[in-house]
Amino acid sequence: MIHKLDATPETTVDVFSAEQPPVLTIDPGDTLTVHSLDASGYLSPQTTPGEQQPRMFDQARGHCLTGPIAVRGAQPGDVLAIRLVSLTPDPWGWTVAGALKSPITERLGVTDQPAWLLWDLDPDGGTGRCNGGFTRDLAPFLGVIGVAPESSGEHSTIPPRAVGGGNIDCKSLVAGSTLYLPVAVADAMLCLGDGHAAQGDGEVGGTAIECPMTTTLTVDLVRDPRPIETIHAETPDGRITFGFDADLNVATGDALDAMVRWMQALLDVGKSTALALASTAVDLRVTQVANQTWGVHALLPAGVLA
């Protein structure tokens, strides 16, 4: 079955919640084409830097996401396999740095001194050009792909979570990737959005090239045990594991531990040997510093170990 889901007032949310009624129910293996607005939910592009255009939510509590989407039969203990087939930005986007107080903006002395970039995007040509005349290649992905947390109530979309994912902001999750998300509640209740036409590791200014996005994805259910039980991905860059925590050391340790355990399963070696091999091959990267919780990912590049 193939579904189409547009971003409308009836199909968008700004929190994660297992109690929110689904806007669509799908079967495992179904394919969806989903349109999402940019993270702020702008209904039209800015014409001048910083212009306040109408938004989907007047007082948004978090990202403007499309969903929730119920996956029929999904239960806690299962894993969603989310295969990203294609990601196409709308023809406009924006970036701002210095608009919000954060440890980064305070450290660099740019708090309350916002700089806005407005981008004209060419999805077919794969490039973007901003005011000031700067251009860069596009590498579109979704900043937020997540399922509802197990605890009741409404949960912010801003911090990523070890259970449920959400605002992962990993630039390697491009088309051709499969993201594995452990299910926390019945029917999973998947939400997605926060389109990024391009981003650097870290999302250091607090935003990427924020844009609306059309995503085609296949959602499947994995009941057979995966090599690791936490969030992980298979991408064109290689295999990826994640860590999320307010403490950078904990986030780093979680990402590395998951990768070492995955390598044990892949290579049929002990943990010390897997760590030794990881030391020669695995890249540790700060995924993002922008979301109240550190994100770190460990990347085992494709083909690096024979």
Protein Blocks (a to p, Z undefined) as FASTA:
>chain_A
ZZdddddfklgcfbdcfkbccfbdcdehiacddddddfkopabdcfbghiacddfblbac
bdcdedddddehiaghiacddddfbdcddfbdcddehkagcfklmmnopghiacdddddd
dfknopacdehiiacddddddfbdcdddfbgcjddfkbccfehgaanopaklcghiacdd
ddfbghklpadejiafbdcehilnopacdddddddddddddfbdcfbfbdcdddfkbccd
ddddfblklmmmmmmmmmmmmmmmmnopafklmmmmmmmmpccddfbfklopacdddddd
ehkaZZ
